[in-house]
Amino acid sequence: MIEYLSLGELFRAQASSYPDRIAVVLGHEACSYAQLDRKSDQFAAMLVRQGVGTGDPVALLVPRSLQFMIAMLGILKAGAVCVPVPTSLPKGRLSQVLSATKVTTVLRFSHFDFEYTTARHLVVDLLGRADEGEAVTLPRVAGNAIAFVLFTSGSTGRAKPTVIRHHSVVGLFAEPACGRFDREQVFLHHTSCGWDAMLLEVFGPLLYGGTCVLYPHERLDMNDLPDLVGHKNVNSLWLSAPLFHAVVEESIGHLNGLQQVFTGGDVVRLEIVRIAQREYPNLQIINGYGPVE
C-alpha cells in the first residue's frame, strides 16, 4: 500500500520548490506559496497554543477568502480535523452540523453572530498576530489521519457527515484519469466550502504548484467566466451537471480558453458532452462523483 504524506506536508514541499509562485488569488490580492505556508504555520501554532489537539474537530465558519485558506491549512497542519461550514446555512442546520461532528472549537469572523455554547469560539479577525506567543512544535500528521468532515446535502432526510482522510484527497490527484494536475493549472474555486468539489478546486492546484483563484461572490455567474479566463488565466473549472448543460446549450463561448472542465453531481447528458467536444476538441471533460454524493 502506498504511504501518502499529509496535505500540510505536501503543500509545504510545494512551497519549498516554488516559494515565489502565486498560490492563491482573490481580486487584486495574491498570496505566494511561501507566504501561505508561513501564515498557515503561524495559524497552526496559534491553534496549538489555544489548546487545539490532534484529531480535534474544528468548525471553520469563514467565507471564501485568503483568511479561509490560511485557516484551513492551519487546522490541517495542527493535526486537527477541518469542518468547513457555509456561513449561509440556517442557524438550525448549522447547530446540527456542529453537534453531529462534536466540534470543540469554532473559528469565525467577528461580524458573524452565532451562539453555540458547547464549543469555544475563536474570532479570527480579533486574534491578533498569529505569530505572537511562545514557539510550539507542530505535530507530524499521518497520511491516514482524518482531514475533513463534510456533509451530504440532506435531500433524502437529515444531512450525514462524511469523513475525508488526507490520503483520500492525495490519492485522487494521483489517478491520471481524474484530470491533469501540474504547476500550470489555474483552478477557479467557486463552490461551497462544505461541498467536496472544494477539495478538487483547492488542492488540485496547491499540491502541484498551481494557482487557486477564489471567486469573490457566493454563487458563480457564468458571465464572469470570460474575464476570469482572460485576466486571471483560469484554465480549469468544476461545474455541476445542470450548470454544464446550461452553459453548453446557451453560452458555449464561455468555455473558450479552458483546458479542463470537471462535472458531476447529477447525470451528465452524452449529447451535451459531444457538442462541447465538437466546439472545443482540445477541452478535456471529466465526469465524476464525490464522496458526499
C-alpha positions in Angstrom: 0.0 0.0 0.0 1.3 3.5 -0.9 2.0 5.6 2.2 0.8 9.1 1.5 2.0 12.2 3.2 -0.4 14.6 4.8 -1.9 17.6 2.9 0.1 20.0 5.0 3.4 18.2 4.3 2.7 18.1 0.6 1.8 21.8 0.5 5.0 22.6 2.4 7.0 20.7 -0.2 5.5 22.8 -3.0 6.2 25.9 -1.0 9.9 24.8 -0.8 10.1 24.1 -4.5 8.1 27.1 -5.7 8.3 29.8 -3.0 7.6 32.7 -5.2 4.8 31.2 -7.3 1.3 32.5 -6.7 -0.7 30.0 -4.7 -4.0 31.9 -4.2 -5.6 34.9 -5.9 -8.6 36.9 -4.8 -9.3 40.0 -6.9 -6.2 42.2 -6.7 -4.8 40.3 -3.7 -2.3 37.5 -4.2 -0.5 35.1 -1.8 2.6 33.3 -2.8 3.4 29.7 -1.7 6.0 30.9 0.8 3.6 33.4 2.3 0.7 31.0 2.5 3.0 28.3 4.0 4.4 30.7 6.6 1.0 32.2 7.6 -0.7 28.8 7.9 2.2 27.6 10.0 1.7 30.6 12.3 -2.0 29.9 12.4 -1.5 26.2 13.2 0.9 27.2 16.1 -1.7 29.7 17.4 -4.3 26.9 17.4 -2.0 24.6 19.3 -1.3 27.3 21.9 -5.1 27.7 22.2 -5.3 24.1 23.2 -6.4 22.5 19.9 -5.1 19.0 19.8 -4.6 16.2 17.2 -7.9 14.9 15.9 -10.0 17.7 17.4 -12.8 18.8 15.1 -12.6 22.5 14.3 -15.5 24.2 12.6 -14.5 26.8 10.0 -17.2 29.4 9.6 -15.3 31.8 7.4 -16.4 32.9 3.9 -14.3 32.2 0.8 -11.2 34.4 1.3 -7.5 34.4 1.8 -8.1 34.1 5.5 -10.2 30.9 4.9 -7.3 29.4 3.0 -4.8 30.2 5.8 -7.1 28.9 8.5 -8.0 25.7 6.6 -4.3 24.8 6.1 -3.5 25.9 9.6 -6.2 23.5 11.0 -4.7 20.6 9.0 -1.1 21.4 10.0 -2.2 21.5 13.6 -3.3 17.9 13.2 -7.0 18.8 13.8 -10.0 18.0 11.6 -11.4 20.8 9.5 -15.2 21.0 9.4 -15.8 23.8 6.8 -19.3 25.1 7.2 -21.0 27.7 4.8 -22.0 30.8 6.8 -25.2 30.9 4.6 -26.6 27.9 6.4 -29.7 28.5 8.5 -28.8 28.7 12.2 -30.7 25.5 13.0 -28.9 23.5 10.3 -25.6 25.0 11.4 -26.2 23.8 15.0 -27.0 20.3 13.7 -23.7 20.2 11.8 -21.7 21.3 14.8 -23.4 18.9 17.1 -23.0 15.9 14.8 -19.3 16.5 14.5 -18.8 17.3 18.2 -16.7 20.3 17.3 -14.6 21.6 20.2 -13.6 24.9 18.5 -15.4 27.3 16.2 -13.4 29.7 14.0 -15.5 32.7 12.8 -15.3 36.4 11.9 -16.5 38.9 14.5 -19.4 40.1 12.3 -20.8 36.5 12.2 -23.3 36.5 15.0 -23.8 32.9 16.1 -24.2 31.3 19.5 -23.1 27.7 20.0 -22.3 27.3 23.7 -20.9 23.7 23.7 -17.7 24.8 21.9 -15.3 27.7 22.4 -15.3 30.4 19.8 -12.1 31.9 18.3 -12.8 35.1 16.5 -10.3 35.0 13.6 -10.2 38.8 12.9 -9.7 39.6 16.6 -7.0 37.1 17.4 -4.1 39.5 16.7 -0.9 38.4 15.1 -0.9 34.6 14.7 2.9 34.5 15.2 2.7 36.0 18.7 3.3 33.7 21.7 5.7 31.0 22.6 7.2 28.7 20.0 5.4 25.4 19.5 6.3 22.2 17.6 3.6 21.2 15.2 2.7 17.5 15.2 3.5 15.2 12.4 0.2 14.3 10.8 -0.2 10.8 9.4 -1.5 10.3 5.8 -4.4 8.2 7.1 -5.5 10.8 9.6 -8.9 12.5 9.2 -8.5 15.8 7.4 -12.1 16.9 6.8 -15.7 16.2 7.7 -18.2 17.2 5.0 -21.9 16.7 4.9 -24.3 15.3 2.4 -27.0 17.6 1.1 -29.7 16.1 3.3 -32.0 15.8 0.3 -33.2 12.4 1.4 -33.5 13.4 5.1 -31.0 14.5 7.7 -27.6 15.6 6.4 -25.0 12.9 7.1 -21.3 13.5 8.0 -18.7 12.1 5.6 -15.1 11.6 6.8 -12.3 12.5 4.4 -8.8 11.4 5.2 -5.6 13.1 4.0 -4.6 10.2 1.8 -8.0 10.1 0.1 -7.5 13.6 -1.2 -3.9 13.0 -2.2 -4.9 9.7 -3.9 -7.5 11.4 -6.1 -4.9 13.5 -7.9 -2.5 10.6 -8.3 -5.0 8.9 -10.7 -4.3 10.1 -14.3 -8.0 9.5 -15.3 -9.1 12.2 -12.8 -7.5 15.0 -14.8 -4.3 16.9 -15.3 -2.7 18.5 -12.2 0.5 20.4 -12.5 2.1 23.9 -11.8 0.4 25.3 -14.9 -3.0 24.7 -13.6 -5.1 27.7 -12.6 -8.3 26.4 -10.9 -11.3 28.5 -10.1 -12.7 27.9 -6.6 -16.4 28.9 -6.6 -18.2 26.0 -4.9 -19.5 26.0 -1.4 -16.8 25.3 1.2 -18.9 22.5 2.6 -19.1 20.6 -0.7 -16.5 18.0 -1.8 -15.8 19.8 -5.1 -14.0 22.4 -2.9 -11.2 19.8 -2.3 -10.7 19.5 -6.1 -10.7 23.2 -6.7 -8.3 24.0 -3.9 -5.9 21.0 -3.6 -5.8 20.2 -7.3 -3.6 23.2 -7.9 -2.0 23.7 -4.5 -0.5 20.2 -4.3 1.2 20.7 -7.6 2.5 24.3 -7.7 -0.6 25.7 -9.5 -2.8 28.6 -8.6 -6.2 28.7 -6.9 -8.4 31.7 -7.9 -11.0 32.5 -5.4 -14.4 33.6 -6.9 -15.4 36.8 -5.0 -19.2 36.1 -4.9 -21.2 33.4 -3.2 -22.6 31.9 -6.5 -20.9 31.7 -9.9 -22.2 34.0 -12.6 -21.1 32.4 -15.9 -20.9 35.8 -17.5 -17.8 36.4 -15.4 -16.0 33.4 -16.9 -14.5 35.1 -19.9 -12.9 37.7 -17.7 -11.7 35.1 -15.3 -10.1 33.2 -18.2 -8.8 36.3 -19.9 -7.4 38.2 -16.9 -6.9 35.6 -14.2 -5.8 32.9 -16.6 -8.3 30.3 -15.2 -7.9 27.1 -17.2 -9.7 24.5 -15.0 -13.2 24.6 -13.7 -15.8 22.5 -11.9 -19.4 22.8 -13.0 -22.4 20.9 -11.7 -24.1 18.8 -14.4 -27.1 21.1 -14.7 -24.8 24.2 -15.0 -22.6 22.5 -17.5 -25.6 21.6 -19.6 -26.9 25.2 -19.5 -23.5 26.7 -20.5 -23.1 24.4 -23.4 -26.7 24.9 -24.6 -26.9 28.7 -24.0 -23.4 30.2 -23.8 -20.9 27.7 -25.1 -18.4 30.5 -25.9 -17.9 30.9 -22.2 -15.8 27.6 -22.3 -13.3 29.2 -24.7 -9.8 29.2 -23.2 -10.5 26.4 -20.7 -8.3 23.3 -20.7 -10.3 21.2 -18.3 -13.9 21.1 -17.2 -14.9 18.7 -14.3 -18.6 18.0 -14.0 -20.9 15.8 -11.9 -23.4 15.8 -9.1 -26.0 14.5 -11.5 -26.3 12.6 -14.7 -24.3 14.3 -17.5 -26.0 14.0 -20.9 -23.8 12.5 -23.5 -25.1 14.7 -26.3 -24.1 17.8 -24.3 -20.5 16.4 -23.9 -20.4 15.8 -27.7 -21.5 19.3 -28.5 -18.8 20.7 -26.2 -16.1 18.4 -27.7 -17.1 19.4 -31.3 -16.8 23.1 -30.5 -13.6 22.7 -28.4 -11.8 19.5 -29.4 -8.9 20.2 -27.0 -11.1 20.6 -24.0 -10.8 17.7 -21.5 -14.1 16.9 -19.9 -14.0 14.8 -16.7 -17.2 13.3 -15.3 -17.2 12.1 -11.7 -18.9 11.9 -8.3 -17.5 13.0 -4.9 -17.7 11.2 -1.6 -20.6 13.2 -0.2 -22.8 12.0 -3.2 
